Amino acid sequence: METVTLDRFELVGPLGSGADYDVRAAVDRETGEPVVLKRPSPQTVSRQMHGPVEERTARALEAYERAGQYSSVVPRVIGVTEVTLHDAYFGEDLGQPYLVRVEERAAGIPLVGDPRSRILRVPIGLGQNLFALHPLALPDGVADWPVQSQLLEAQEIYADAGYALLDLGPHNVFYSPGTGRISLVDATALVGHGVERAQGNRGPQDVHDFYIEMAKFYLAPHLPPTDAAGYFDPYNQRPVISIEDECDSLIGAFRSADDALRDATTACVGKVRQRGYASVADFASDLRECLRLITIRNEQMPEPQTALEAWRTALHRLSEDHWTRYQFDANTELAAMAG
């Protein structure tokens, strides 16, 4: 891993801040390319409580070396700084050393945007609904169900290296509509080498926690909306509290589906409940069967043209100024789908 100094990067502005990490946009002065700087949140640093975050970063970097650099959906790590003071660079007075990770900036838009943007009436659920749950029109060359396929591929790459990636809900996934490619903006929640199950906020976790998120966030129990407003709000964003509760909820959501789809999702969810999948490939096979049946269901919907018109009306909302803050050009990326 290359060691870098922050004076190589020109700060642009904040991108996001959570309980663990603070993320800033910057430009690489050597290449002119946009990058992101990820560091422990200033609040934890000032209180000298950032040790666990630094340990999480170290595990994520080890996993990146073993697996992430071989996955096209994980942003390239350009380098890391030494563990030192960065107060002068960020204009702060924290007085504590820490490491900063520098990554290429993810292209596209978040599948689910910042909840605070709802105050400004931004339809933050567009990405998830348009491209993950109801991808009714995709550019030539983009395979069916691009979000699910790439998440499964990334998980298989990490599994081959001895890891399981967790917390891959739509808030951590960016999507580029023009190319159909996703980027994982946070690949730090994982189960590592020799640890069969990691302790999380909702109890011990393993790769089956990824499986339940795939079913919860990326399978649509209902037909595509026939009104554009049906695409605006995120779907199923209640946090995962327990696999048992999520399995019950998912089985209930698909209860009114046709027999084949109901039976396929019930079987898949039941195996997740039992933590019974022997490999990512086994789960992927069952999930792809569910997606195939959803495709058939959608092809037989009673108002296909009305649904497509609603989809394209919702798509047009991505041309609004809000989305220019991302690495995303609406005119270019939406042209092939606008109809």
Beta strands, then each sheet from edge to edge (+ up, - down):
strand 1: 9-17
strand 2: 21-28
strand 3: 34-40
strand 4: 77-80
strand 5: 101-104
strand 6: 109-110
strand 7: 164-165
strand 8: 173-176
strand 9: 181-184
strand 10: 190-191
strand 11: 198-200
strand 12: 203-205
sheet 1: 1+ 2- 3+ 5- 4+
sheet 2: 6+ 8- 9+
sheet 3: 7+ 10-
sheet 4: 11+ 12-
end
